[in-house]
């Protein structure tokens, strides 16, 4: 019960994180926000890593392997975060939360390409989620919005990120990889912001964005990731995946309470179908570690 409550808290933190990402771009460009957010996230994990290193005797991976894995994971994380963050300029936090959750549907599909078994329930879940996505994302002219398309592209990259995590965590501790990938993602965000993003960032902007950066960086990354690690050590993996998928619901609640975002009847039905599709896909993946969340 305690583990499930911690997972529910994690889902709530991640869901409200979409609101922080939207508000943060009132002061910073999307790539500057990514850079600052994940730099704070990496720093917030250092005390946890220090504590675990002192109290757990594990073999440490080679520095070369850790650097390689961090670069691969951090690059994938940066691409996924970029689609998500830029997409939030053109869609709502509610839509972003539910569409990002489609990574749970993409994981078994991509797993099929890698030789993993994919059963009938998975395909049913994919079909239900796709119908929900259509109802949520199309406008009155039955066209998918630009921001929603970016979120969908990001969801596919989040799925690749999960599969990559599944591979690399077999050979290196998850927390070290998490911290390493956050550093790489932060560096890429800062570099793109300076060179390609056409963004000008000042100290005053960073100070103004401080509360949203603290939430999106330290709370959603450092605190929530730690809670996830603690809870999933004791929770049923299927239950964990289903509870974490409620992130989308909390994103919609946060959008409504804080950003005054409203969903019409068609969009609400779409959200319900997407959540059902995610849960079906998670149930079908009960034997796979790929159901773990990506760790934002």
C-alpha positions as CSV (number, residue, x, y, z in Angstrom):
1,X,0.0,0.0,0.0
2,X,2.8,2.4,0.9
3,X,4.6,1.8,-2.4
4,X,1.4,2.4,-4.4
5,X,0.8,5.7,-2.5
6,X,4.4,6.8,-3.3
7,X,3.8,5.9,-7.0
8,X,0.5,7.9,-7.0
9,X,2.4,10.8,-5.5
10,X,5.0,10.5,-8.2
11,X,2.4,10.5,-10.9
12,X,0.8,13.6,-9.4
13,X,4.2,15.4,-9.3
14,X,4.9,14.5,-12.9
15,X,1.4,15.5,-14.0
16,X,1.6,18.9,-12.5
17,X,5.0,19.2,-14.0
18,X,3.4,20.0,-17.4
19,X,1.9,23.1,-15.8
20,X,5.3,24.1,-14.5
21,X,6.7,23.6,-18.0
22,X,4.1,25.9,-19.5
23,X,4.5,28.6,-16.9
24,X,8.3,28.5,-17.2
25,X,8.2,29.5,-20.8
26,X,6.7,32.8,-19.8
27,X,10.2,33.7,-18.9
28,X,12.6,31.3,-20.8
29,X,12.8,29.8,-24.3
30,X,12.1,26.1,-24.5
31,X,15.7,25.0,-24.9
32,X,17.0,27.3,-22.1
33,X,14.3,25.8,-19.9
34,X,15.4,22.3,-20.8
35,X,19.0,23.1,-20.0
36,X,18.2,24.8,-16.6
37,X,15.7,22.1,-15.7
38,X,17.8,19.1,-16.2
39,X,20.9,20.7,-14.7
40,X,18.9,21.3,-11.5
41,X,17.7,17.7,-11.8
42,X,21.2,16.3,-12.1
43,X,22.3,18.3,-9.1
44,X,19.3,17.2,-7.0
45,X,20.3,13.5,-7.5
46,X,23.9,14.0,-6.2
47,X,22.9,13.7,-2.5
48,X,20.9,10.5,-3.2
49,X,23.8,9.0,-5.2
50,X,26.3,10.0,-2.4
51,X,24.1,8.3,0.2
52,X,23.6,5.1,-1.8
53,X,27.3,4.9,-2.6
54,X,28.1,5.0,1.2
55,X,25.4,2.5,2.2
56,X,25.5,0.0,-0.6
57,X,28.4,-2.0,-1.8
58,X,28.0,-2.4,-5.6
59,X,30.5,-2.8,-8.3
60,X,30.9,0.4,-10.2
61,X,30.8,0.3,-14.0
62,X,33.8,1.6,-16.0
63,X,33.9,5.3,-16.5
64,X,34.0,4.8,-20.3
65,X,30.8,2.7,-20.3
66,X,29.0,5.1,-18.0
67,X,30.0,8.1,-20.2
68,X,28.9,6.3,-23.4
69,X,25.5,5.2,-21.9
70,X,24.9,8.7,-20.5
71,X,25.6,10.3,-23.8
72,X,23.2,7.9,-25.6
73,X,20.4,8.3,-23.0
74,X,21.0,12.0,-22.6
75,X,20.8,12.6,-26.4
76,X,17.5,10.6,-26.7
77,X,16.2,12.4,-23.6
78,X,17.0,15.8,-25.1
79,X,15.2,15.0,-28.4
80,X,12.1,13.8,-26.5
81,X,12.1,16.8,-24.1
82,X,12.5,19.2,-27.1
83,X,9.4,17.8,-28.8
84,X,7.5,18.0,-25.6
85,X,8.7,21.5,-24.6
86,X,8.3,23.1,-28.0
87,X,5.0,21.4,-28.4
88,X,3.7,23.0,-25.2
89,X,4.0,26.4,-27.0
90,X,1.2,25.2,-29.3
91,X,-1.0,22.9,-27.2
92,X,-2.3,22.6,-23.6
93,X,-0.8,20.9,-20.6
94,X,-3.9,18.6,-20.6
95,X,-3.3,17.4,-24.2
96,X,0.5,17.1,-23.6
97,X,0.0,14.9,-20.5
98,X,-2.3,12.4,-22.3
99,X,-0.4,12.3,-25.6
100,X,3.0,11.9,-23.8
101,X,1.4,8.9,-22.0
102,X,1.2,7.2,-25.4
103,X,4.8,6.1,-24.8
104,X,3.2,3.1,-23.0
105,X,1.6,2.1,-26.3
106,X,4.7,2.7,-28.4
107,X,7.0,0.6,-26.1
108,X,5.4,-2.8,-27.0
109,X,5.2,-1.8,-30.7
110,X,8.9,-0.9,-30.8
111,X,9.6,-4.0,-28.7
112,X,8.1,-6.1,-31.5
113,X,10.7,-4.7,-33.9
114,X,13.3,-6.0,-31.4
115,X,11.9,-9.4,-31.3
116,X,9.8,-9.0,-28.2
117,X,6.4,-10.8,-28.1
118,X,3.3,-8.6,-28.6
119,X,-0.1,-10.1,-27.8
120,X,-3.6,-9.3,-28.8
121,X,-4.4,-7.2,-25.8
122,X,-1.5,-4.9,-26.7
123,X,-2.9,-4.3,-30.2
124,X,-6.4,-3.7,-28.7
125,X,-4.9,-1.2,-26.3
126,X,-3.1,0.5,-29.2
127,X,-6.3,0.8,-31.2
128,X,-8.3,2.2,-28.3
129,X,-5.6,4.7,-27.5
130,X,-5.3,5.8,-31.2
131,X,-9.1,6.4,-31.3
132,X,-8.8,8.4,-28.1
133,X,-5.8,10.4,-29.5
134,X,-7.9,11.3,-32.6
135,X,-10.8,12.5,-30.4
136,X,-8.5,14.5,-28.2
137,X,-6.2,16.1,-30.8
138,X,-8.4,16.9,-33.8
139,X,-10.0,20.3,-34.1
140,X,-13.4,21.2,-35.6
141,X,-12.0,20.7,-39.1
142,X,-10.8,17.2,-38.0
143,X,-7.2,18.1,-38.3
144,X,-4.5,17.3,-35.7
145,X,-3.0,20.4,-34.1
146,X,0.7,21.2,-34.6
147,X,1.5,21.1,-30.9
148,X,-0.3,17.7,-30.5
149,X,1.7,16.3,-33.4
150,X,4.9,17.4,-31.7
151,X,3.8,15.7,-28.4
152,X,3.0,12.5,-30.4
153,X,6.5,12.6,-31.9
154,X,7.9,13.1,-28.4
155,X,5.9,10.1,-27.1
156,X,7.6,7.9,-29.7
157,X,11.0,9.1,-28.6
158,X,10.1,8.6,-24.9
159,X,9.4,5.0,-25.8
160,X,12.8,4.6,-27.4
161,X,14.3,6.1,-24.3
162,X,12.6,3.5,-22.1
163,X,14.0,0.7,-24.3
164,X,17.4,2.2,-24.1
165,X,17.2,2.5,-20.3
166,X,16.1,-1.2,-20.2
167,X,19.3,-2.0,-22.1
168,X,21.9,0.1,-20.2
169,X,20.6,-0.5,-16.7
170,X,21.5,-4.1,-17.1
171,X,25.2,-3.0,-16.9
172,X,25.2,0.2,-14.8
173,X,23.3,1.5,-11.7
174,X,20.1,3.4,-12.7
175,X,20.7,6.5,-10.5
176,X,24.2,7.0,-12.0
177,X,22.8,6.7,-15.5
178,X,19.9,9.0,-14.6
179,X,22.3,11.7,-13.3
180,X,24.6,11.3,-16.3
181,X,21.8,11.6,-18.9
182,X,20.4,14.6,-17.2
183,X,23.8,16.3,-17.4
184,X,24.1,15.5,-21.1
185,X,20.6,16.7,-21.8
186,X,21.3,19.9,-19.9
187,X,24.4,20.6,-21.9
188,X,22.6,20.0,-25.2
189,X,19.8,22.2,-24.2
190,X,22.1,25.1,-23.3
191,X,24.2,24.7,-26.5
192,X,21.1,24.6,-28.7
193,X,19.6,27.6,-26.8
194,X,22.8,29.6,-27.4
195,X,23.6,28.5,-31.0
196,X,20.5,27.4,-32.7
197,X,17.5,28.3,-30.6
198,X,17.8,32.1,-31.1
199,X,17.1,32.5,-27.4
200,X,18.5,35.2,-25.2
201,X,18.6,34.3,-21.5
202,X,19.4,36.7,-18.7
203,X,19.9,36.3,-15.0
204,X,16.6,38.2,-14.4
205,X,14.7,35.7,-16.5
206,X,16.2,32.7,-14.7
207,X,15.3,34.3,-11.3
208,X,11.7,34.9,-12.6
209,X,11.5,31.4,-13.8
210,X,12.9,30.1,-10.5
211,X,9.8,28.6,-8.9
212,X,8.9,26.7,-12.1
213,X,12.5,25.5,-12.6
214,X,12.6,24.3,-9.0
215,X,9.4,22.3,-9.5
216,X,10.2,21.0,-13.0
217,X,13.9,20.3,-12.2
218,X,14.3,19.4,-8.5
219,X,10.8,18.2,-7.7
220,X,9.8,16.3,-10.9
221,X,13.3,15.0,-11.5
222,X,15.1,14.6,-8.3
223,X,12.3,14.0,-5.8
224,X,9.9,12.1,-8.1
225,X,12.6,9.9,-9.6
226,X,13.8,9.0,-6.1
227,X,10.3,8.2,-5.0
228,X,9.8,6.0,-8.1
229,X,13.0,4.0,-7.4
230,X,12.0,3.5,-3.8
231,X,8.4,2.5,-4.6
232,X,9.1,0.3,-7.6
233,X,11.5,-1.8,-5.5
234,X,8.5,-3.0,-3.5
235,X,5.5,-2.6,-6.0
236,X,4.1,-4.9,-8.5
237,X,5.5,-3.7,-11.8
238,X,2.1,-3.9,-13.6
239,X,0.4,-1.9,-10.8
240,X,3.3,0.5,-10.9
241,X,2.9,1.2,-14.6
242,X,-0.8,1.7,-14.3
243,X,-0.5,4.0,-11.4
244,X,2.2,6.1,-13.2
245,X,0.0,6.4,-16.2
246,X,-2.3,8.5,-14.1
247,X,0.3,11.2,-14.7
248,X,-1.9,12.2,-17.7
249,X,-5.0,12.6,-15.4
250,X,-3.0,14.8,-13.0
251,X,-1.8,16.9,-16.0
252,X,-5.3,17.5,-17.0
253,X,-6.3,18.4,-13.4
254,X,-3.4,20.8,-13.1
255,X,-4.2,22.4,-16.5
256,X,-7.8,23.0,-15.3
257,X,-7.0,24.3,-11.8
258,X,-4.0,26.4,-12.6
259,X,-4.1,27.3,-16.3
260,X,-7.9,27.4,-16.7
261,X,-7.8,24.8,-19.5
262,X,-11.1,23.3,-20.4
263,X,-11.8,20.0,-22.3
264,X,-15.0,19.6,-24.2
265,X,-17.1,16.4,-24.2
266,X,-15.2,15.0,-27.3
267,X,-11.8,15.6,-25.7
268,X,-12.9,14.1,-22.4
269,X,-14.0,10.9,-24.2
270,X,-10.7,10.9,-26.0
271,X,-8.8,11.2,-22.8
272,X,-10.8,8.3,-21.3
273,X,-10.0,6.1,-24.3
274,X,-6.4,7.0,-24.2
275,X,-6.1,6.1,-20.5
276,X,-7.9,2.8,-21.1
277,X,-5.5,2.0,-24.0
278,X,-2.5,2.8,-21.9
279,X,-3.7,0.6,-19.1
280,X,-4.4,-2.3,-21.5
281,X,-0.9,-1.9,-23.0
282,X,0.6,-1.9,-19.5
283,X,-1.3,-5.1,-18.6
284,X,-0.2,-6.8,-21.7
285,X,3.4,-5.9,-20.9
286,X,3.3,-7.4,-17.4
287,X,6.2,-9.7,-18.1
288,X,8.4,-6.9,-19.5
289,X,10.6,-4.4,-17.6
290,X,9.9,-2.0,-20.5
291,X,6.8,-0.8,-18.7
292,X,8.9,1.5,-16.5
293,X,8.5,5.2,-16.7
294,X,11.3,7.2,-18.4
295,X,12.2,9.4,-15.5
296,X,11.7,13.0,-16.4
